[in-house]
Amino acid sequence: MAGHRGEPPSELDAARIQAEQIHPAAREPEGVTRGSGPASAPVDRRLVDHIAKAAGAPVPVPDFRRAPEHKYPAQVDDAEAAFNWLS
């Protein structure tokens, strides 16, 4: 990740850093609670909170492994596991 041994961030790291800085700018929706269990990157949580509030329903947030750190088919396996959990 960025800052390792004083190296500049890669393009991927820079994009992730930028996304993580943008999402906290949104306000937390009122009346939304998070359950226990794994959840995806914190950058996704606020967006999902807004979706859950608008839908008036719980929204599952699976913890998907990210590429390129985790090679294919890790993401497919994670999607299948999430689908099976919902079934």
N, C-alpha and C positions, 0 to 999 in steps of 0.2 A: 504494500500500500504506500501511498505518498509519504514522503519524509523518511523513508527507510534509508539509513546511512547518508542522509543529506541529499538523496537523489530527488530530482523534480518528479512530480506525479506523472504517471502515464496518462494518455488521453482517456482511457477507461476510468482510472482513478479520479481524474479531474471531473469527468461527467458525473460520477457517483457523488463526489463532494458537492458539486453544484446542485444536484437534485436534493441532497440532504439539507442544504441550506435554504432552498426555496420552500419546501413543504412546511417547516415550522412557522412560516409567515401566515399560514391560514389559522384561524381561530379554532379552538376545540369546540365541537358542538355540545350544547348543553343536554343533559339527560341521557348520555350514552355511557354505558359501562363496558369494560372489557372483561371477558372471562379468563380463566386460567388456561394454561397450555401454550404450546409454541405459537409464535406469530412471525410473519415475515418481517423484513427489515422495517425499522421504525419509520422510515420514509413513507411506507405504505399505510401505516396505521391511521393517520389522521384522515386520509382520503376514505378509507374503509369506514371510519366512524361516521363521516358525512353520508355515505351511501346507506349505512344501516339506519341512520336517523330518517333519511328521506323515504326509505322503504318501510320503516316501521317494523323491521324484522332483524333477527340476528344474521350476521354475515361472517362466515368462516374465513379465516386468514391463514392459509397453509404456509409453512416455512419451506420455500423452495430454495434449493441450492443454486448459486449463481455461477454462470460461466464467466470467464474461462477457468476459474479456480476448480470447478467441478466439471469434468468432461461429460459429453453426451455418452450415454443416455440418462445421466443422473436426473435431469429435469423431467424427462418423460416418466421415469420411475416415481418422482415426487408427485407429478400430476396424477398418475394412476393411484398412488397411495391416498391422495386427497379425495379422488373420486370414490374409491372403495370405502373410505371413512364416511362419506356422505350417504352411501347406499344403505 
